[in-house]
Amino acid sequence: SEEREVKFYLNHPAALEQRLLAAGARLLEERVHEINLRFDTPQGELTAAQRVLRLRQDRRAHLTYKGPAQPGSEVAAREEIEFEVSDFDAARAFLEALGYQVSVMYEKYRTTYALPQVEVMLDEMPFGWFAEIEGHQAEEIRAAALALELRWEARCTASYMALFERLKRRRNLTLPHLRFADLQGLSITAADLELAAADGEPNDRTQERGWYLD
């Protein structure tokens, strides 16, 4: 199938969640911690070809392939094949036996909502909060973003790993993996990711980091 999605950097995730509920969004998946392993050949051939081989563990385990993104699209459009696997550790051993190795590990917390035409994921990344809107048509994704009061011109089609590379370059970081513990105490803004916040005023840098923390 083909995946179409777009991301928005958030300064006020709690306010967006309130707008989602007010719009009648249905909770599909409660907040869950994800561990994602990206695999590649020792030569980095998949990354060089803009292809993704990922093993994810949340409440279940999933193996995912993503093809290169289509150039020139206003949303990220790429082939995606994903299926559930019964054993995360066995799947990792399987991929490593084929010669793939973990190129990067990243974690996030995700809450998933459904609107009539799209799914909206509220993601807490180690470098900030995002809303990811996924659907079949770019027009449906754009309509949902506007209904949720997200500025379309602030949309992001880059992957979280591409954003991680921007952050490392701008802040001179040498971290191999994207983990909460490694970025704890580091104040990160949208500008560090070469993005603008999609909610609030364009120059609003107020953070709600720790909103979910007990």
CORLIN-V114970 format. One record per pair of residues at least 24 apart in sequence whose C-alpha atoms are under 8 Angstrom apart, sorted by the first residue. I is the first residue (numbers start at 0). J is the second residue. Records with the same first field share a line. If there is no record, write none. Layout:
I = J, J
This chain:
0 = 78, 79, 80
1 = 76, 77, 78, 79, 135
2 = 75, 76, 77, 78, 79, 133, 134, 135
3 = 74, 75, 76, 77, 133, 134, 135, 136, 137
4 = 74, 75, 76, 131, 132, 133, 134, 137, 140, 156
5 = 74, 75, 131, 132, 133, 140, 154, 155, 156
6 = 129, 130, 131, 132, 154, 155, 156, 157
7 = 129, 130, 131, 149, 153, 154, 155, 196, 197
8 = 127, 128, 129, 130, 153, 154, 155, 189, 194, 195, 196, 197, 198
9 = 127, 128, 129, 130, 196, 197, 198
10 = 128, 196, 197, 198, 199, 203, 204, 205, 206, 207
11 = 198, 199, 205, 206, 207
12 = 121, 128, 129, 207
13 = 210
15 = 147
16 = 121
18 = 147
19 = 112, 147
23 = 114
24 = 112, 113, 114
25 = 112, 113, 114
26 = 110, 111, 112, 113
27 = 110, 111, 112, 113
28 = 110, 111, 112
29 = 109, 110, 111
30 = 108, 109, 110, 111
31 = 57, 58, 108, 109, 110
32 = 57, 106, 107, 108, 109
33 = 57, 106, 107, 108, 109
34 = 104, 105, 106, 107
35 = 104, 105, 106
36 = 101, 102, 103, 104, 105
37 = 101, 102, 103, 104
38 = 94, 99, 100, 101, 102, 103
39 = 99, 100, 101, 102
40 = 98, 99, 100
41 = 98, 99, 100
54 = 87, 90, 91
55 = 87
56 = 87
59 = 83, 84, 85
60 = 84, 85, 86, 87
61 = 87
73 = 137, 156
74 = 137, 156
75 = 156, 157
103 = 175, 176, 177
104 = 176, 177, 178
105 = 176, 177, 178
106 = 177, 178, 179
116 = 140
117 = 143
124 = 179
125 = 177, 178, 179, 182, 183
126 = 182, 187
127 = 187, 188, 208
128 = 208
148 = 198
149 = 197, 198
150 = 197, 198
151 = 197
152 = 197
153 = 194, 195, 196, 197
154 = 197
155 = 194
162 = 192
163 = 192
165 = 191, 192, 193
166 = 191, 192
